[in-house]
């Protein structure tokens, strides 16, 4: 187990805000009069720019407002978009109010040299707001409105379609302790170079959309869709100094809105990205799958989250589905954080949980936090699906959970790794109910395909049903890997505390190792235990257990198919026992098929015992069977007929071929000091026949280290042991 690595990024962030000595709202004269507007409340009329049907264009040489000041756009109700550019080559500093008196008009602020929002910055408009450091805005008819007057702009009547960059963006967008909010179902966009939300800055668009896009190369950017570019920039979220002063990006509401984030590097320290369905008790809306909120995070290089969360949850009392989460990156780290942090699409209402899909082409590391798509206690919604497509998945004290505590069904937990999956002190679970609450839905299953799977130090991979009444089936677990390792109380388990079935375990591996660990399908009530099927080229068990057990029913069947070597030592056990109290509660069957060598060491056990029911059968087919005298095969029943045991193998008793070696070897210096002459001339042959497996005594005849040529030979022969001295 390698130590989980945390991604560390050095991100230069502007952390100081310098208020301008005087506000500057100056028209540059390219689209209207060239004047300096009087403040502190700047009034920007429609006749100061140019209107082309629904689009109203303004051009400013400088655009900055101080704390306590405002800039208000006015115009006719026919205006749908207010499009403003800043051409003077200076950053816009906004620490006052941006307002519009035009009903439902959207406001665009375009300044390639940067935009900085201060603590007192706010929005007062009932349309959407878009701030950008792009070089131009493109319309659906192909025309462009450039930020530089020297470029030829065509003032289009068409709707806007994209933000364009001629080169790597010059300016960044920074919020320092800012709070920007648009009205319900509207859009808030920040599109430019690096984006920095620091000192607990907040963006709110209830039931609307938020777009955060950081570009670092030329090209067009369309908000809300995956864009292609050579390089992307940095997006940073930092909390403030006060408790609970998170950096927030939030579209929560009656249905939850969409959040779209695209960049190269994404760093969140104390950030919250949320689109929750909230219960206001004042209004009910019916949402379709297309209307529910969704969070999309695309990072070309890496994602690093500490004390942060991404959540599309549905609160208690709501009737809507939680939204989906889509994340794509190269490497991703979820670092140690608060109990409510992580990634979640949970529901505590009547709706379903959403799906979580994460693609990390190299690494996904989860440390001290986790991923969940859970339906809450007493609710009817289904749990969401979790799909992970990764290079290496590493969990350290982390969790991945897709389950339900109510009457809904469990989801699908699907992990595909091109390298490996490692669990250390961690949990991957897809269960119905928990130790306190019994669910009544159908259990979801777990599928893992990887180069290797490591489950160590008390880690657990589980499906289960915890309800003590009702026929609730636990889900299956299917594993397909080249290398499987369970060590130090690592566990793969499907259990059922009710009348339903435990899940089946299907495991395929080239090399499998179970050391002081457990693989089990367990029934603690009247439901049947699931079956266990394990296929491997080599299976090694050291104080390990593979068990399909029924405490009140019959045991399940266990099939072990091994190509090369099956190796059990140190009280390892394969069992399909039943301790049920009915006559039908028979022991399960154990079938071991086709290993070249089946080796059962000291105190190892194969058990298919029954209590009131009959014993199960044990069948062993192997080329060679090597057993310790203390190994046990037991198919008996306490109160019923015993099961049968069939062995088809070449039987060997290894106790007959063991030689106890002395703890100390007398005359060790004599063994080192060779007595033979090293003369190469006229060497003769010397033939020694040894006792099998016994070392030479100091007085025995031995050869020198000299190796003879082809026509000279020394032959040392033993039945099992050959050594040349």
C-alpha positions in Angstrom: 0.0 0.0 0.0 1.5 3.3 -1.0 0.8 6.4 0.9 -2.0 8.4 -0.6 -0.6 11.4 -2.4 -2.3 14.8 -2.1 -2.2 17.2 -5.0 -0.5 20.5 -4.1 -0.9 23.5 -6.3 0.7 26.8 -6.0 -1.9 29.3 -7.2 -1.2 33.0 -7.3 -4.3 34.7 -6.1 -5.0 38.4 -5.8 -5.9 38.9 -2.1 -5.9 42.7 -1.8 -8.6 45.0 -3.0 -7.7 48.6 -3.6 -10.7 50.9 -3.9 -10.3 53.4 -6.7 -9.7 57.0 -5.5 -12.7 58.1 -7.6 -15.2 56.2 -9.6 -14.8 56.0 -13.4 -17.7 55.5 -15.7 -16.4 57.1 -18.9 -18.0 56.6 -22.4 -15.3 56.3 -25.1 -17.3 57.9 -27.9 -17.2 54.9 -30.3 -20.9 54.0 -30.0 -22.2 57.3 -28.6 -21.1 60.5 -26.9 -17.6 60.7 -25.3 -18.4 61.9 -21.8 -17.5 61.3 -18.1 -20.7 60.4 -16.3 -21.3 62.1 -13.0 -21.5 60.0 -9.8 -21.9 58.6 -7.3 -25.0 57.0 -8.8 -24.2 56.7 -12.5 -27.1 56.7 -14.9 -26.4 55.0 -18.2 -29.2 55.7 -20.7 -30.0 53.9 -23.9 -29.2 56.9 -26.1 -25.6 56.8 -24.8 -25.1 53.6 -26.9 -26.7 52.0 -29.9 -29.7 49.7 -29.9 -30.1 47.1 -32.6 -33.5 45.5 -31.9 -33.1 43.4 -28.7 -29.4 44.2 -28.3 -28.3 47.5 -26.7 -24.5 48.2 -27.1 -22.4 50.5 -24.8 -18.6 51.2 -25.0 -16.7 52.6 -22.0 -13.1 53.9 -21.7 -13.2 53.0 -18.0 -15.8 51.4 -15.8 -15.3 51.2 -12.1 -17.5 52.0 -9.1 -16.7 52.5 -5.4 -18.3 51.3 -2.3 -21.7 52.9 -1.8 -21.9 53.9 -5.5 -24.0 52.4 -8.3 -24.2 52.2 -12.1 -27.7 51.8 -13.5 -28.6 50.9 -17.1 -31.9 52.2 -18.5 -33.7 51.7 -21.8 -36.9 50.5 -23.4 -38.5 47.2 -22.6 -37.7 45.9 -26.0 -34.1 45.5 -24.9 -33.2 41.9 -24.0 -29.4 42.2 -23.8 -27.3 45.1 -22.5 -23.8 44.5 -24.0 -21.0 46.6 -22.5 -17.3 46.7 -23.3 -14.4 48.5 -21.6 -11.7 49.6 -24.0 -9.3 51.8 -22.0 -6.8 49.0 -21.0 -7.6 49.3 -17.3 -9.1 46.7 -14.9 -12.6 47.3 -13.8 -13.0 47.6 -10.0 -16.6 46.9 -8.8 -17.3 47.6 -5.2 -20.8 49.0 -5.6 -24.0 48.1 -7.2 -24.5 47.1 -10.9 -28.2 47.7 -11.7 -30.6 47.6 -14.6 -34.1 49.1 -14.8 -34.9 47.3 -18.0 -37.3 44.4 -17.2 -35.7 41.0 -17.7 -32.7 42.4 -19.6 -29.4 40.5 -19.4 -26.2 42.4 -18.6 -22.9 41.6 -20.2 -19.7 43.3 -18.9 -16.7 42.7 -21.2 -13.2 43.9 -20.1 -10.1 41.9 -21.4 -7.9 43.6 -18.8 -9.7 42.1 -15.8 -12.6 42.5 -13.5 -12.3 42.7 -9.7 -15.3 42.5 -7.4 -15.0 43.8 -3.8 -16.9 43.0 -0.6 -19.7 45.5 -1.3 -20.2 44.5 -4.9 -23.8 43.5 -5.7 -26.3 43.1 -8.5 -29.7 44.7 -8.9 -31.3 43.4 -12.0 -34.0 40.8 -13.0 -32.1 39.4 -15.9 -28.9 37.3 -16.1 -25.4 38.7 -15.6 -22.2 37.7 -17.5 -18.8 39.1 -16.7 -15.9 38.2 -19.0 -12.4 39.1 -20.0 -12.9 37.7 -23.5 -11.7 39.6 -26.6 -15.1 39.4 -28.3 -18.7 38.2 -28.1 -20.0 36.1 -31.0 -23.6 36.1 -32.1 -25.6 33.2 -33.6 -25.4 34.8 -37.0 -21.6 34.7 -36.9 -21.0 38.4 -36.3 -18.7 39.5 -33.5 -18.6 42.4 -31.1 -14.9 43.1 -30.2 -13.6 44.6 -27.0 -11.0 46.6 -29.0 -12.5 49.5 -31.1 -9.7 48.9 -33.6 -11.3 45.6 -34.6 -14.3 45.8 -36.9 -17.4 45.0 -34.9 -20.8 44.3 -36.4 -23.6 45.2 -34.1 -25.9 42.2 -34.6 -29.5 41.7 -33.8 -29.1 38.0 -33.2 -28.8 36.4 -29.8 -25.3 35.9 -28.3 -23.8 32.4 -28.7 -20.2 32.4 -27.3 -17.3 34.2 -25.8 -14.1 34.4 -27.9 -10.4 34.7 -27.1 -7.9 35.8 -29.8 -4.9 34.9 -27.6 -4.3 33.7 -24.1 -6.5 35.9 -21.9 -4.8 38.9 -20.4 -7.2 39.6 -17.6 -8.5 37.6 -14.7 -11.7 37.7 -12.7 -11.4 37.9 -8.9 -14.1 38.1 -6.2 -12.8 39.1 -2.8 -15.5 38.6 -0.1 -18.1 39.4 -2.7 -21.7 38.3 -2.8 -23.3 38.2 -6.3 -26.8 37.0 -6.8 -29.3 36.9 -9.7 -33.0 36.3 -9.5 -34.6 32.9 -9.7 -34.1 30.9 -12.9 -31.5 33.4 -14.2 -27.9 32.8 -15.2 -24.6 34.1 -13.6 -21.4 33.7 -15.6 -17.7 34.4 -15.0 -15.7 33.6 -18.2 -12.1 34.7 -18.6 -8.6 34.0 -17.6 -8.0 32.7 -14.0 -11.0 32.9 -11.8 -10.5 33.5 -8.1 -13.3 33.4 -5.5 -11.5 34.2 -2.2 -12.3 35.3 1.3 -15.6 33.4 1.3 -17.0 34.9 -1.9 -20.4 33.7 -3.0 -22.3 33.3 -6.2 -26.1 32.5 -6.1 -28.5 31.7 -8.9 -31.6 30.0 -7.3 -33.0 27.4 -9.7 -30.9 29.1 -12.4 -27.4 28.5 -13.9 -23.9 29.4 -12.9 -21.0 29.2 -15.4 -17.4 29.4 -14.4 -15.0 29.0 -17.3 -11.2 29.7 -17.2 -9.5 29.8 -20.6 -5.7 29.9 -21.3 -5.6 29.7 -25.1 -7.4 31.1 -28.1 -10.8 29.8 -29.1 -14.5 30.2 -28.5 -16.3 29.3 -25.3 -19.9 28.3 -25.1 -21.3 28.4 -21.6 -22.9 25.2 -20.3 -21.3 22.8 -22.7 -17.9 21.0 -22.9 -15.5 23.2 -24.9 -12.3 22.1 -26.7 -9.2 24.2 -26.2 -5.4 23.6 -26.2 -5.1 24.8 -22.6 -7.3 25.9 -19.8 -6.7 28.2 -16.8 -7.1 28.1 -13.0 -10.2 28.3 -10.9 -9.7 28.8 -7.2 -12.2 28.8 -4.3 -10.9 29.9 -0.8 -13.0 30.3 2.4 -12.8 33.3 4.6 -11.2 33.6 8.0 -14.5 33.4 10.0 -16.2 30.1 10.8 -18.6 28.8 8.1 -17.4 31.6 5.8 -17.2 29.2 2.8 -16.6 30.2 -0.8 -20.0 29.3 -2.3 -21.3 28.5 -5.8 -25.0 27.8 -5.3 -28.0 27.2 -7.5 -30.2 25.6 -4.8 -34.0 26.2 -5.0 -37.3 24.5 -5.4 -35.9 22.3 -8.2 -32.2 23.1 -8.1 -30.3 24.7 -11.0 -27.2 23.9 -13.1 -23.6 24.6 -12.3 -21.0 24.3 -15.1 -17.3 24.7 -14.4 -14.5 24.2 -16.9 -10.8 24.9 -16.5 -7.3 23.4 -16.3 -6.6 23.4 -12.5 -9.4 23.5 -9.9 -8.5 24.2 -6.3 -11.1 24.4 -3.5 -10.2 25.0 0.1 -13.4 25.6 2.1 -15.5 25.7 -1.1 -19.1 24.6 -1.5 -20.6 23.9 -4.9 -24.2 23.1 -4.4 -27.5 22.6 -6.3 -29.9 21.4 -3.7 -33.7 20.9 -3.8 -34.9 22.9 -0.8 -38.2 22.7 1.1 -39.8 26.2 1.4 -43.3 24.9 2.4 -44.7 27.6 0.1 -44.6 26.3 -3.4 -44.6 23.0 -5.2 -43.2 22.4 -8.7 -43.1 19.1 -10.6 -39.6 18.6 -12.1 -38.7 16.3 -15.0 -35.3 14.6 -15.3 -34.3 17.3 -17.7 -35.2 20.1 -15.2 -33.4 18.8 -12.1 -30.2 20.4 -11.2 -26.8 19.2 -12.5 -23.2 20.0 -11.6 -20.5 19.6 -14.2 -16.9 20.1 -13.4 -14.3 19.7 -16.2 -10.6 20.2 -15.3 -8.0 19.4 -17.9 -5.3 18.8 -15.4 -6.3 18.4 -11.8 -8.9 18.9 -9.1 -7.9 19.4 -5.5 -10.5 19.7 -2.8 -10.0 20.2 1.0 -12.8 21.0 3.5 -15.0 21.3 0.4 -18.1 19.7 -1.1 -20.0 19.2 -4.3 -23.6 18.4 -3.6 -26.9 18.1 -5.5 -29.0 16.9 -2.6 -32.8 17.0 -2.1 -33.9 18.1 1.4 -36.5 16.4 3.6 -40.1 17.2 2.6 -39.4 17.7 -1.1 -40.8 15.7 -4.0 -38.1 16.3 -6.6 -35.1 14.2 -7.6 -31.6 15.2 -6.6 -29.5 16.2 -9.6 -26.5 14.5 -11.3 -22.8 15.2 -10.9 -20.4 14.8 -13.8 -16.6 15.3 -13.2 -13.8 14.8 -15.7 -10.1 15.4 -15.0 -6.7 13.9 -15.1 -6.0 13.6 -11.4 -8.4 14.3 -8.5 -7.8 14.5 -4.7 -10.5 14.7 -2.1 -8.6 15.5 1.0 -9.3 15.3 4.8 -12.3 17.4 5.6 -15.5 18.0 7.6 -18.2 15.3 8.1 -20.5 16.9 5.6 -17.9 17.5 2.9 -17.2 15.3 -0.1 -19.3 14.6 -3.2 -23.0 13.8 -2.8 -26.3 13.4 -4.6 -28.5 12.4 -1.7 -32.2 12.7 -1.1 -34.1 13.0 2.2 -37.4 13.6 0.3 -39.7 11.6 -2.0 -37.5 11.9 -5.1 -34.6 9.8 -6.3 -30.9 10.5 -5.7 -29.0 11.5 -8.7 -26.1 9.8 -10.5 -22.4 10.6 -9.9 -20.0 10.0 -12.7 -16.3 10.7 -12.2 -13.6 10.2 -14.9 -10.0 10.6 -13.7 -7.7 9.3 -16.3 -4.7 9.0 -13.9 -5.6 9.1 -10.2 -8.6 9.6 -7.9 -7.5 9.8 -4.2 -10.1 10.0 -1.4 -8.7 10.7 2.1 -10.9 11.1 5.1 -14.1 11.9 3.1 -16.2 10.3 0.4 -18.7 10.0 -2.3 -22.4 9.2 -1.7 -25.7 8.8 -3.7 -28.1 7.8 -0.9 -31.8 7.8 -0.4 -32.8 8.8 3.2 -34.6 7.1 6.0 -38.3 6.4 5.5 -38.4 7.8 2.0 -39.5 6.2 -1.3 -36.8 7.5 -3.6 -34.1 5.2 -5.2 -30.5 5.6 -4.5 -28.4 7.0 -7.3 -25.8 5.3 -9.4 -22.0 5.9 -9.0 -19.8 5.4 -12.0 -16.0 5.8 -11.6 -13.7 5.6 -14.6 -10.1 6.0 -13.2 -6.5 5.1 -13.6 -5.7 4.5 -10.0 -8.4 4.7 -7.2 -7.0 5.1 -3.7 -9.1 5.4 -0.5 -7.6 6.0 2.9 -10.1 6.4 5.7 -12.6 7.2 2.9 -15.9 5.9 1.7 -18.1 5.4 -1.4 -21.7 4.7 -0.7 -24.8 4.1 -2.9 -27.6 2.8 -0.8 -31.1 3.5 0.6 -32.5 3.7 4.1 -36.2 3.7 2.9 -38.4 1.8 0.5 -36.4 2.8 -2.6 -33.9 0.6 -4.4 -30.2 0.7 -4.2 -28.2 2.0 -7.1 -25.4 0.6 -9.2 -21.8 1.2 -7.9 -19.6 0.7 -10.9 -15.8 1.1 -10.8 -13.5 0.6 -13.7 -9.8 1.2 -13.2 -7.0 0.8 -15.7 -4.5 0.3 -12.9 -5.7 -0.5 -9.4 -8.2 0.0 -6.6 -6.8 0.3 -3.1 -8.8 0.5 0.1 -7.0 1.2 3.4 -9.3 1.7 6.5 -12.1 2.4 4.0 -15.6 1.4 3.0 -17.3 0.8 -0.4 -21.0 0.0 0.3 -24.2 -0.5 -1.5 -26.7 -1.5 1.2 -30.4 -1.3 2.1 -30.9 0.2 5.6 -28.2 0.3 8.3 -27.7 -0.9 11.8 -30.4 1.5 13.1 -32.8 1.7 10.2 -34.2 -1.1 8.0 -34.9 -0.4 4.4 -37.4 -2.2 2.2 -36.1 -1.7 -1.3 -34.1 -3.9 -3.6 -30.3 -3.9 -3.0 -28.0 -2.5 -5.5 -24.9 -4.3 -6.7 -21.2 -3.5 -6.9 -19.1 -4.1 -10.0 -15.3 -3.6 -10.0 -13.0 -4.1 -13.0 -9.4 -3.3 -12.4 -5.8 -4.4 -12.8 -5.6 -5.0 -9.1 -7.8 -4.7 -6.0 -6.3 -4.3 -2.5 -8.6 -4.4 0.6 -6.5 -4.0 3.8 -6.5 -2.8 7.4 -10.2 -3.3 8.2 -11.5 -2.1 4.9 -14.7 -3.5 3.6 -16.5 -4.0 0.3 -20.1 -4.7 1.1 -23.7 -5.1 0.0 -26.3 -5.8 2.6 -29.9 -5.6 3.8 -30.3 -4.7 7.5 -34.1 -5.0 7.9 -35.1 -7.9 10.1 -38.5 -8.5 8.5 -39.6 -8.6 4.9 -38.1 -10.1 1.8 -35.4 -7.6 0.9 -32.6 -9.0 -1.2 -29.0 -7.8 -0.8 -27.2 -6.9 -4.0 -24.5 -8.9 -5.7 -20.7 -8.2 -5.9 -18.8 -8.8 -9.0 -15.0 -8.4 -9.2 -12.8 -8.9 -12.2 -9.1 -8.2 -11.6 -5.7 -9.6 -12.3 -4.5 -9.3 -8.7 -6.6 -9.5 -5.6 -5.2 -8.9 -2.1 -7.1 -9.0 1.2 -5.0 -8.5 4.3 -5.4 -7.6 8.0 -9.1 -7.9 8.3 -10.0 -6.9 4.8 -13.5 -8.0 4.0 -15.7 -8.7 1.0 -19.3 -9.3 2.3 -22.9 -9.5 1.3 -25.2 -10.0 4.3 -28.9 -10.1 5.0 -30.6 -9.6 8.3 -34.1 -10.2 6.9 -36.0 -12.8 5.0 -34.5 -11.9 1.7 -31.4 -13.4 0.1 -27.8 -12.4 0.6 -26.1 -11.4 -2.6 -23.9 -13.6 -4.7 -20.1 -13.0 -4.8 -18.5 -13.5 -8.2 -14.7 -13.0 -8.2 -12.3 -13.5 -11.1 -8.5 -13.0 -10.6 -5.2 -14.3 -11.9 -3.6 -14.2 -8.4 -5.7 -13.9 -5.3 -4.4 -13.6 -1.7 -6.6 -13.7 1.4 -4.5 -13.1 4.6 -6.2 -12.8 7.9 -9.3 -11.6 6.0 -12.8 -12.7 5.0 -14.9 -13.3 1.9 -18.5 -14.1 2.8 -22.1 -14.2 1.9 -24.0 -14.3 5.1 -27.6 -14.8 6.1 -28.6 -13.9 9.7 -32.3 -14.6 9.2 -34.6 -16.7 7.1 -33.3 -15.6 3.7 -30.9 -17.9 1.9 -27.2 -17.2 1.8 -25.8 -16.2 -1.5 -23.3 -18.3 -3.5 -19.6 -17.6 -3.8 -17.7 -18.2 -7.1 -14.0 -17.5 -7.1 -11.9 -18.2 -10.2 -8.1 -17.7 -10.2 -4.9 -19.1 -11.5 -3.5 -19.0 -8.0 -5.3 -18.7 -4.7 -3.4 -18.3 -1.4 -5.1 -18.2 2.0 -3.2 -17.5 5.2 -5.5 -17.4 8.2 -8.2 -16.4 5.7 -11.9 -17.4 5.5 -14.2 -17.9 2.5 -17.7 -18.6 3.9 -21.3 -18.9 2.6 -23.2 -19.1 5.9 -26.8 -19.4 7.0 -27.6 -18.9 10.7 -31.3 -19.7 10.3 -31.3 -21.2 6.8 -29.2 -23.4 4.7 -25.7 -22.4 3.6 -24.9 -21.2 0.1 -22.8 -23.0 -2.4 -19.1 -22.1 -2.8 -17.2 -22.8 -6.0 -13.4 -22.4 -6.1 -11.9 -22.9 -9.6 -8.1 -22.6 -9.7 -5.8 -23.3 -12.6 -2.4 -23.7 -10.9 -2.1 -23.6 -7.1 -4.6 -23.6 -4.2 -2.7 -23.0 -1.0 -4.4 -22.9 2.4 -2.3 -22.5 5.6 -2.6 -21.4 9.2 -6.2 -22.4 10.0 -7.6 -21.0 6.8 -11.2 -22.1 6.2 -13.6 -22.6 3.3 -17.1 -23.2 4.6 -20.7 -23.4 3.5 -22.2 -24.3 7.0 -25.7 -24.0 8.2 -26.9 -23.7 11.8 -30.6 -23.4 10.8 -33.2 -25.2 13.0 -35.4 -26.5 10.2 -34.9 -29.8 8.2 -34.5 -27.9 5.0 -31.6 -25.8 6.4 -28.9 -27.9 4.8 -25.3 -27.1 4.6 -24.2 -25.7 1.3 -21.8 -27.4 -1.2 -18.1 -26.7 -1.7 -16.6 -27.5 -5.1 -12.9 -27.2 -5.7 -12.0 -27.8 -9.3 -9.0 -28.3 -11.4 -6.0 -26.9 -9.5 -2.7 -28.5 -10.4 -1.7 -28.5 -6.7 -4.2 -28.3 -3.8 -2.2 -27.8 -0.6 -4.1 -27.8 2.7 -1.7 -26.9 5.6 -2.0 -27.1 9.3 -5.5 -26.9 10.8 -7.1 -25.8 7.6 -10.8 -26.7 7.2 -13.4 -27.4 4.5 -16.8 -27.4 6.2 -20.3 -28.0 4.9 -21.8 -29.0 8.2 -25.5 -29.0 8.9 -27.3 -28.7 12.3 -30.9 -29.9 11.9 -30.6 -30.0 8.1 -28.4 -32.4 6.2 -24.7 -31.7 5.7 -23.6 -30.4 2.3 -21.2 -32.0 -0.1 -17.5 -31.4 -0.6 -16.0 -32.2 -4.0 -12.3 -31.8 -4.8 -10.9 -32.3 -8.3 -7.1 -31.7 -8.4 -4.0 -33.1 -10.1 -2.2 -33.3 -6.7 -3.7 -33.0 -3.3 -1.2 -32.4 -0.4 -2.7 -32.3 3.1 -1.4 -31.8 6.6 -2.6 -34.5 9.1 -4.4 -31.7 11.0 -6.4 -30.4 8.0 -10.1 -31.2 8.2 -12.9 -32.0 5.7 -16.3 -32.1 7.5 -19.7 -32.6 5.9 -21.5 -34.0 9.0 -24.9 -33.0 10.3 -25.7 -32.9 14.0 -29.3 -34.3 13.7 -29.6 -35.3 10.1 -27.8 -37.1 7.3 -24.2 -36.3 6.6 -23.1 -34.9 3.3 -20.7 -36.7 1.0 -17.1 -36.0 0.3 -15.5 -36.8 -3.1 -11.8 -36.4 -3.8 -10.4 -37.0 -7.3 -6.7 -36.3 -6.9 -3.3 -37.9 -6.3 -3.3 -37.9 -2.5 -0.1 -37.0 -0.6 0.6 -36.9 3.1 3.2 -34.3 3.5 4.0 -35.5 7.0 5.9 -38.5 5.6 8.2 -36.4 3.6 9.2 -33.8 6.3 12.7 -33.7 7.9 13.1 -31.7 11.0 16.3 -29.6 10.6 18.5 -28.7 13.6 18.2 -25.2 15.0 22.0 -24.9 15.1 24.4 -26.4 12.6 27.6 -27.7 14.2 30.9 -27.2 12.6 29.8 -24.2 10.5 33.4 -23.0 9.9 34.2 -26.5 8.5 31.3 -26.1 6.1 32.7 -22.9 4.8 36.3 -24.1 4.6 36.5 -26.3 1.5 39.2 -29.0 1.6 39.3 -29.9 -2.1 42.4 -29.0 -4.2 41.6 -26.3 -6.8 44.1 -27.9 -9.3 42.4 -27.9 -12.7 44.6 -30.7 -14.2 43.7 -34.4 -14.3 40.4 -34.0 -12.4 38.5 -37.2 -11.7 34.8 -37.8 -11.2 33.3 -38.1 -7.7 29.7 -39.4 -7.2 27.8 -38.7 -4.0 24.3 -40.0 -3.2 22.7 -38.0 -0.3 19.8 -38.6 1.9 16.7 -36.7 0.7 16.5 -33.2 2.0 19.3 -33.5 4.6 22.3 -31.1 4.6 25.9 -32.2 4.6 27.7 -32.9 7.9 31.0 -31.2 8.3 32.9 -34.4 7.8 31.2 -35.4 4.6 33.1 -35.5 1.4 32.4 -32.3 -0.6 33.6 -30.7 -3.8 35.4 -27.4 -4.2 33.8 -24.3 -5.8 35.7 -25.1 -9.1 33.3 -26.1 -11.9 34.8 -28.7 -14.3 34.9 -28.4 -18.0 32.7 -30.3 -20.3 34.7 -33.6 -20.2 34.9 -33.6 -16.5 31.9 -33.9 -14.2 30.9 -34.2 -10.6 27.4 -35.6 -10.0 25.6 -34.9 -6.8 22.3 -36.8 -6.7 19.3 -36.9 -4.3 15.7 -37.8 -4.8 14.2 -34.4 -3.9 17.2 -32.2 -3.1 20.1 -31.4 -5.4 23.0 -29.2 -4.5 26.4 -28.5 -6.0 29.3 -27.6 -3.8 
